[in-house]
């Protein structure tokens, strides 16, 4: 009996039956092949015996019986199938699903059935470079590679028109959807971005792909982005923006370090009683130290022959 699973649809849609894979009834092909050859030989022997028989009735009977036996044996051998490793045969009888043969080697099934070969090997699909807008509306280019295999041959054959084309189309749709959900670079602290959170984004891509191709009986093994960049028309502007952000971050770190060094210098001078500084001289010292530590050029020494008050 064909296994049918009722699948819930969206609101207002009727439930549709979904075929699931199960094992087809088959026997080892070796004994079936030997029996078929024996039947052909026996039929040939009967035809020869009829040809040399004396009586007309016996001659006709033996020849007809031999021909029928040989044809029956040949027809029975039409049920032989060679199943290679990494392949499966989907068996149908008069349009009804009768199971899948996954056991490799020579197998025999009902010769009236039709058998469709399905590859169960691991496959790669790499999308073309897609141009889409990210969550901030910036045009970006991205491509992905998906590793997948057929896990349920019945659904791959009966649920979709062409499961290979289905996987390729759904992969492109999932990549586009992920791209518009997240920005290339996140301006919010802690927000996910395509460039900085590749692992998290690829996990979400794999989950979405699994949901999209589940109807075709396909299992997603791995998915990765292979190309990610801003579109050429804004690449230069975005590069300047990234450079500006890097400069600001570097300056911020420099200022934080300089403040710590100035604080340490003042603390050591006061602690070891090297010099006594009033607020005005302390302010001048802090200013000079900050200029020296934060400047992008080497400091020029100046000999002060006077005082701060003259």
N, C-alpha and C positions, 0 to 999 in steps of 0.2 A: 504494500500500500504506500502511496506517496504521502510523505509527511508534509502537512500544511500547518503553518503557524499564522494565527490571526494577528495582524499588526494594526495598532491604533493609529488613526489618522487625525488630522486637524479638526477643529470644531466644524460641524456641519458636513464632514466628509465621511462616506461609508468606509467601514473596515475592509481591507483587501487582503486576500490570502497571499502568503509568501512561501515559496517552495524552499525547503532546506535540503542540503545534501545528505544522502545516506548511501550505504554501501550497496552496490548492485550484486545480484546473484550471478556468480560465475564459477567456473571450475577450471582446473589446470588444463592448459592447452595441449600438453604432451599426450595424454591418453586420448583426448578428442582427435588429435591429428592422426594417431595410430589407427584409431577406429575408422576414421574417414578414409585413410589409405587402404585399410583392409576392405572396406566396403567397395571402393573403386576396383580393387583387384578381384574381389569376388564377383562383381558385376561383369568385369571383363572375362572372367573364367566362365560365367554362365553364357555369355554371348558366344564364346568359342565352342562351348559344349553344344549349344543349340545349332551352331553352324555345321557340326559333324554328326548331329543326331539323324537317325534314319526316318522317323515318322515326321510328317508335316506338322501335326498338332504339337508334338513335343518340341520341334524346332522353333516354332513361333512362340510357344510359351516360354522356353528358356531364353530366347533372344529378348523378348519384351521384359521378362523379369530381370535379366541382367542389365538392360538399359535403364530401367527404373531404379534398380539398386545403385548403379553407378551415379545416376543423376541425383538421387537422394543423398548419397555420400558426399558428392561435390557441394550440394546445397548446404548440408550440415557443416561442412568445412568453411563456409562463408561466415560462420559465427566466430572464427578464430581472430584474435586481435593481438598485436604486438604492442605492449605498453612499455615505453622507455622510462628510465628513472627521471623524475622531474616532470612527468606528464600524467594526465588522467583522461579517461574516456567517459563522457556523459552519454548514458544509454537512454534511448527513447523507443517506445513501442506504440506505433500508430498515433504519435503525437503526445503520448503521456510519458512523463519522466519515470524511469525505472531504476534509477540509482547511478552511482559513479564507480568506475573501476580505477583504483589507485595502486593496486598490487602490480609491480612491474614484472615483465616476462610475457610468456605466451598464455593468454586466457581465452576461454570459450564462453560465449553467451548465446542467447536465442538468435538464430540467424535472421529472424524477421525484424530484429531491432535495428535502429540506426545508431551509430556511435560517432560522437564529435570529440575530436582531440582538443584538450585544453592544457596549456603549459602552466605548471605550478611552480616554475622556477622564479627566483628573485629577479626583479627587473628594476631598471633605472629610468626615470623620466626627468629630463631637465627642461624647464620652461625657457621660452625666449625671454630676452630682456624686455620687461614690461615698464611702461611709463605711466605712472599714476601720481595722484596728489596725496600727500601724507595728511595727518590729522590737522596740521596747521595750514594746509592748502598749498604747500610748497611742492612743485613737481620733482619727483625722484624717479630713479631707474632701479629696478631690482629684478633678480631672477633667483630661482630655487631649484634644487634637485630633490626628487622624492624616490625613495627605495620602497618598493611594494611587491606584493605577491598575491595570487588568487588563493583564498582560503576556503571559500565555499563555491565549488564549481557550478552547482545548480543555480544559485542566485546570479552568478556571473553570466550564465547562458540565458536564463529565462527572465530575469528582473530588468535587465537593460538591453538596449539594442546592440551596442558594441562596447564591451567593458573596457577595452583599451582606450578608446576615444573618450569614454565617460571619465576615466581616471585623469586623462590629460586635461579635459575641460574643467573638471572640478578642482584640479590642482591650481590652474590659472585663476579660477574664481576665488579660491581660498587665499592665494597670495595677494590678490588685489584687495580682498576684504581686510586682511591683516594690515596691509600698507595704509589704508585709510583710517584704521582704528588707532594707530600710534604715530607719533611724530618721528622724523629722522633724528633730531636732537631735541631733548626735552628741556624746556625753559623752567619747569617746576622742579624743585628739589625733591627727589624721591620718586618722580614720575618715570614710567618706562619709556624707552626710546629704542628705535630700530638699531641704532649704531652702538649704544652703550649696553644694552640688555639683550644681546643676541641669544643667549641660552634660554631666557624666559620667553622671548618671542617665538623661537623655534618650537618650544614645547606647546605654546598656544596654537601654532600653525599645525603641528602634528595632531593635536586634539580636534581642531576644526576639520582637517582632512579626514580623520577617522569617521567623524559624523557624516561627512559628505559622501564618502565612497562605501559606507557600510551597506547600502542597498545593493551594491554589486558584488558583495561577498569578498571584498578586497581588504587586506590588512596592510596598514602603513607601518613599515619597519623603521624608517628614519626619514627626516626631512631637514634640509639645511638651505640657508641662503648662500648662493654662490656669487652674487653681484649685488652691491648696494652703493648707490652714489646719487648725488644731486644731479638733476638734469643739466645739460650743458649751458642752457640759457641763464641759469642762476648759480652755476657752480663757482664762478669767480667771486660774486658777491658773498656767497656763503663761506667761501674760503677766507675772505677778509674778516667776516664776522667771527669765524673760529679763531683766527689769529688775534683779533682784538680781545676776545675772551681769554685767550691764553696769556696775553700781555697783562690784562687786568689781574688775572689770578696770580701771575708771577709777582707783579708789583705789590699785591696784597700780602703775599708771603714775605717779601723783602721788608715791607713796612713793619709787619709783626715781629720779624727778627730784629730789626733796627731798634724798635721800642724796647725789646727785651735787653739788648746790649746796652742801650743808654741807661736803662733802669739799673742794670748791674754795675755800670761804671759809677753812677752817682752813689749807689749803696756802698761800694768799696771805698770810694773817696771819703765818705762820711764815717764809715766804720773804722777805717785805719787812721783817721784824722790827718790825712795828707795835706788837705787844704780846706779852708773854710770859705764857703760860697754863700753870698747873699742871694736873694731871689733873682735879682737882675742878672748877676753873673751866671747863676745856674741856668736861667733861661737862654742866655747867649751860648753856653756850653751845649745845652740840649739842641739848639738850633744848628750849631756847627756840626755836631755829631750826626744829626739826622741828614744834613746835606751830604756829608762824606759817605755815610752808609747807604743812603738811598740813591745817590747820584749814579748815572750810567757812564760817567767819565771819571778819570783819576783826579783826585783832589790836588789843587795847587797850594803849596805852603805859603803862608803870609806871615812875615815877622812883624809883630805888633810892638812898636816902640813907645806907645803911650798907654793910656788906661781907658777903661770903658766910660770914665766920667769926664774925659778931656778930649 
